[in-house]
Amino acid sequence: MAIEKIETTQAPAAIGPYSQAIKSGNLLFCSGQIPLDPETGELIAGDVRAQTEQAMKNLEQVLAAAGAGFSDVVKTTIYLADMNDFAVVNEVYGGHFSITAPARATVQVAALPKGAQVEIDAIACLE
């Protein structure tokens, strides 16, 4: 089965040896998105609410580059620098999904790239 690299300038460029997303068959594997400004590659200013919104915007752009959207997402993982931010992140995240939210795991980590407070990755199923 062939794999296809998905790339868009509407989301931050990869900051390491990885792809924004990989399509394999009808599955799309999106790398974790942190709250970077796609134009500058720098972490946005703001609290965890603003950072979560930016991470979701970045993820949305990666999905769109593959012809997908949040309604196609079947699994996500949220990485938090502080589990005390769970409620706020959950509220912002939940606002991007319809009635059927994807399966999800949420974990606290010791640190995230560039000092981000949140990172979100996704797997989508493409028709």
Secondary structure as UniProt FT lines:
FT   STRAND          3..6
FT   TURN            9..10
FT   STRAND          21..24
FT   TURN            25..26
FT   STRAND          27..33
FT   TURN            38..40
FT   HELIX           48..65
FT   TURN            66..67
FT   HELIX           70..72
FT   STRAND          73..80
FT   HELIX           83..85
FT   HELIX           86..94
FT   TURN            95..96
FT   STRAND          103..108
FT   HELIX           113..115
FT   STRAND          118..125
//
